[in-house]
Structure formats: structure tokens, C-alpha cells
Amino acid sequence: YYANSLTSFGYAMLDQKFADKFRVVYGVRLENYNVQLNSPNKIIDDTKLDILPSVNFTYSLNEKTNLRASYYRTLARPEFRELAPFAYYDYEQFVMMTGNSKLKRSAINNFDLRYEIYPNAGEILSVSAFYKHFTNGIEPYRYDVNSTVDLTYFNTLKSVLYGLELEARKKLDFIAEGSFFKNTTGYLNLSYVYSKVDNPTDQDYIDKTRP
């Protein structure tokens, strides 16, 4: 197959501060995406215009502590191989892979809430909660034909992902006065994530729901 894509885009952003403690950064991005794919048995020429808003609120509790809340919309587009209607053998998974020319791009709504403390310059301690909602998520689907394993792709009804995250960054110069610890920073990141995928119910997929 032969394929190409072209993205035209533009965005506008505003940054406003209210009093001394409240700040909001907001804007919108427009993306016009065209994909063309030519193969012996299928021609794809699809154009999609997306509006992607974003807003981030910051409230400064004091000079070293912030409370943040944000919303933004993102996309995940199918790759050429996922669209191309032909089969090829994957030597790592030992399966036949086949594209799906009917795949749609995924739209993702993201929400974040974050409490952060800056003890010193270059250091941070934060706790975050996040939630993501996927529409038309792209998922692989396994089916067996003539005793061989085949994989293709499809769009899910919806998917959700949410969880908590702890992040810490601390300079280690307090351990010793030596140059090694003076220029060394320790990082810690812990996350708990829950996810659920709801597949279409009108077809015989292996799992109706799954992580």
C-alpha cells in the first residue's frame, strides 16, 4: 500500500492572573487531519476537523504550595498499518496481523487534580488524581482462522482510566558535603491505575469488558 497524511493546525492561548493567588491558562487548538491510503482492494481518503480545548486552574495557597485543576482534550489516530486492509506476519507475536480500514480516531477527555508543595528550589512533593475517558479507543482483536492465530483492530464503545499518583523530587546534598551528593537528585513516583474497556455487544468479541 501507499499512504500519506497531512495535519493543518492552529491554536490560541490566554494566560490570566486574578489577584495574587488565582491563575488560569486556557485555549483551544484546531486540527484538520487528512489521511490517504491506496491499496489494490481499498482506497481511503478521509478528513477530520477536531476542536481541542484546554484549561488549567492554579490556586496558590502560599508561596510554596499550589492546588491545580485541569481539563484537556487529546487524540489518538490509527497508524497506517492499522488501517491498511492487508495481512502480514508478525514474527515477534507469531500471528497474522490485518488492518481495518473502518477504524476511527480516538478522542480522549482528560481531567487532573493536583496538590503540590515546593520545599526548596528544584524539589517537589505532589499528590494527583486523574481521570481519562476514551471514545472509539483502538483495540486489538484476536480471532482464529484455519488453526492459525490472526489479529486485527476495532474501535471500542468507551474506555475509562483513573487513578492516583505520588511524585517526590529531593536534592541529596543534605547527606554529605561531597560533590557527588551536591549534584544528585532523588526521584520517587508511585501510581495506582484502574482501567476498564467496554467492547461492542453486537459482535462476538472475546471479552465484553476487560482492563
C-alpha positions as CSV (number, residue, x, y, z in Angstrom):
1,Y,0.0,0.0,0.0
2,Y,1.0,3.7,-0.3
3,A,-0.2,6.2,2.3
4,N,0.3,9.7,3.5
5,S,-1.2,12.1,6.0
6,L,-1.3,15.8,6.4
7,T,-2.2,17.8,9.6
8,S,-3.1,21.5,9.4
9,F,-3.4,23.2,12.8
10,G,-3.6,26.4,14.7
11,Y,-4.1,27.4,18.4
12,A,-4.8,30.3,20.6
13,M,-3.9,30.6,24.3
14,L,-4.6,33.1,27.1
15,D,-2.8,33.3,30.5
16,Q,-4.6,35.4,33.1
17,K,-3.9,36.1,36.8
18,F,-6.6,37.2,39.2
19,A,-5.4,38.9,42.4
20,D,-2.3,37.3,43.8
21,K,-3.4,33.7,44.2
22,F,-5.5,32.6,41.2
23,R,-4.3,31.9,37.7
24,V,-5.9,30.4,34.7
25,V,-4.3,29.3,31.4
26,Y,-6.8,28.3,28.7
27,G,-7.0,28.0,25.0
28,V,-8.2,25.9,22.0
29,R,-6.4,24.0,19.2
30,L,-7.9,23.2,15.8
31,E,-6.6,20.2,13.9
32,N,-7.6,19.3,10.4
33,Y,-6.3,15.9,9.6
34,N,-6.3,14.1,6.2
35,V,-5.2,10.6,5.6
36,Q,-4.9,8.9,2.2
37,L,-4.2,5.2,1.7
38,N,-4.1,3.4,-1.6
39,S,-4.1,-0.4,-1.8
40,P,-5.1,-2.8,-4.6
41,N,-8.5,-3.5,-2.9
42,K,-9.2,-0.3,-1.0
43,I,-8.8,3.4,-1.3
44,I,-9.1,5.6,1.8
45,D,-9.4,9.4,1.7
46,D,-10.7,10.8,5.0
47,T,-10.6,14.3,6.5
48,K,-11.5,15.1,10.1
49,L,-11.6,18.5,11.8
50,D,-11.2,18.4,15.6
51,I,-11.6,21.1,18.2
52,L,-9.3,20.6,21.2
53,P,-10.0,22.8,24.2
54,S,-7.7,23.1,27.3
55,V,-8.0,24.9,30.6
56,N,-5.7,24.9,33.7
57,F,-6.6,26.5,37.0
58,T,-3.9,27.2,39.7
59,Y,-4.6,28.4,43.2
60,S,-1.6,29.4,45.3
61,L,-2.3,28.5,48.9
62,N,1.1,30.1,49.8
63,E,4.5,30.8,48.2
64,K,5.4,27.1,48.2
65,T,2.0,25.3,47.8
66,N,-0.3,25.1,44.8
67,L,-3.6,23.5,44.1
68,R,-4.2,22.7,40.4
69,A,-7.2,21.5,38.3
70,S,-7.2,21.0,34.6
71,Y,-9.1,19.7,31.6
72,Y,-7.9,19.0,28.1
73,R,-8.9,17.0,25.1
74,T,-6.5,14.9,23.1
75,L,-6.5,12.4,20.2
76,A,-5.0,9.1,19.2
77,R,-5.1,8.3,15.5
78,P,-4.7,4.9,13.9
79,E,-1.4,4.1,12.3
80,F,-1.1,3.2,8.6
81,R,-0.6,-0.5,9.3
82,E,-3.8,-0.5,11.4
83,L,-5.8,1.0,8.5
84,A,-4.3,-0.9,5.6
85,P,-6.5,-3.8,4.6
86,F,-3.9,-6.5,4.1
87,A,-2.3,-9.2,6.2
88,Y,1.3,-9.6,7.3
89,Y,3.1,-12.0,9.6
90,D,4.4,-10.7,12.9
91,Y,7.5,-12.7,13.8
92,E,7.5,-11.5,17.4
93,Q,3.9,-12.5,18.3
94,F,3.8,-15.4,15.7
95,V,0.4,-14.1,14.4
96,M,-1.1,-12.8,11.2
97,M,-1.9,-9.0,11.5
98,T,-4.6,-7.5,9.4
99,G,-5.6,-3.8,9.3
100,N,-9.1,-2.4,9.5
101,S,-9.9,0.4,7.0
102,K,-13.0,1.4,9.1
103,L,-11.0,2.5,12.2
104,K,-11.9,5.8,13.7
105,R,-9.6,8.1,15.6
106,S,-9.8,8.0,19.4
107,A,-11.0,11.1,21.3
108,I,-9.8,11.4,24.9
109,N,-11.1,13.7,27.7
110,N,-8.6,14.2,30.4
111,F,-9.2,15.6,34.0
112,D,-6.5,16.2,36.6
113,L,-6.5,17.5,40.2
114,R,-3.1,18.1,41.8
115,Y,-1.8,19.3,45.2
116,E,1.9,20.3,45.1
117,I,4.5,21.5,47.5
118,Y,7.9,23.1,46.6
119,P,10.0,22.8,49.7
120,N,13.1,24.2,48.0
121,A,14.3,25.1,44.5
122,G,14.4,22.0,42.3
123,E,12.3,20.0,44.8
124,I,8.7,18.9,44.8
125,L,6.1,16.8,46.6
126,S,2.8,16.3,44.9
127,V,-0.3,14.1,45.0
128,S,-2.5,13.9,41.9
129,A,-5.8,12.4,40.9
130,F,-6.6,11.8,37.2
131,Y,-9.4,10.6,35.0
132,K,-9.4,9.8,31.3
133,H,-12.4,8.9,29.1
134,F,-11.8,7.4,25.7
135,T,-14.3,7.4,22.9
136,N,-13.6,5.0,19.9
137,G,-10.5,3.6,21.6
138,I,-8.4,1.4,19.2
139,E,-8.1,-2.2,20.5
140,P,-6.6,-5.4,19.0
141,Y,-8.9,-8.3,18.5
142,R,-7.8,-11.9,18.2
143,Y,-9.6,-14.5,16.0
144,D,-8.6,-17.9,14.8
145,V,-8.9,-18.9,11.1
146,N,-7.9,-22.4,9.9
147,S,-6.0,-23.2,13.0
148,T,-3.9,-20.0,12.7
149,V,-3.9,-17.0,15.1
150,D,-5.0,-13.7,13.5
151,L,-5.1,-10.2,15.0
152,T,-7.0,-7.2,13.7
153,Y,-8.1,-3.9,15.2
154,F,-11.5,-2.4,16.1
155,N,-13.0,0.6,18.0
156,T,-14.3,0.1,21.5
157,L,-17.5,1.7,22.7
158,K,-15.8,3.5,25.5
159,S,-12.9,3.1,27.9
160,V,-12.1,4.8,31.2
161,L,-8.8,5.1,33.2
162,Y,-8.3,6.8,36.5
163,G,-6.1,6.7,39.5
164,L,-3.7,8.4,41.9
165,E,-0.1,9.4,41.6
166,L,2.5,10.4,44.2
167,E,5.6,12.3,43.0
168,A,8.7,13.4,45.0
169,R,11.9,15.1,44.0
170,K,14.6,15.8,46.6
171,K,18.1,17.1,46.4
172,L,20.6,14.8,48.2
173,D,23.1,17.4,49.2
174,F,22.0,17.0,52.9
175,I,23.6,13.5,53.0
176,A,27.2,14.7,52.7
177,E,29.1,17.7,51.6
178,G,30.8,15.8,48.8
179,S,30.4,16.8,45.2
180,F,28.6,13.6,44.3
181,F,25.6,14.3,46.5
182,K,25.8,18.0,45.9
183,N,24.8,17.4,42.2
184,T,22.5,14.5,42.8
185,T,18.7,14.5,43.0
186,G,16.5,11.6,44.0
187,Y,13.1,10.9,42.4
188,L,10.1,8.8,43.5
189,N,6.9,8.1,41.6
190,L,4.1,5.8,42.7
191,S,0.9,5.3,40.7
192,Y,-2.3,3.4,41.2
193,V,-4.3,3.0,38.0
194,Y,-7.7,1.4,37.3
195,S,-8.9,0.9,33.7
196,K,-11.9,-0.6,32.0
197,V,-12.7,-1.2,28.4
198,D,-16.3,-1.7,27.2
199,N,-16.4,-3.6,23.8
200,P,-19.4,-3.5,21.4
201,T,-22.1,-6.0,22.4
202,D,-23.5,-6.7,18.9
203,Q,-20.5,-8.8,17.8
204,D,-18.8,-11.8,19.1
205,Y,-15.8,-10.3,20.8
206,I,-13.8,-12.4,23.2
207,D,-14.4,-10.1,26.2
208,K,-17.4,-7.7,26.7
209,T,-15.3,-5.8,29.3
210,R,-11.7,-6.1,30.4
211,P,-9.0,-4.0,32.0
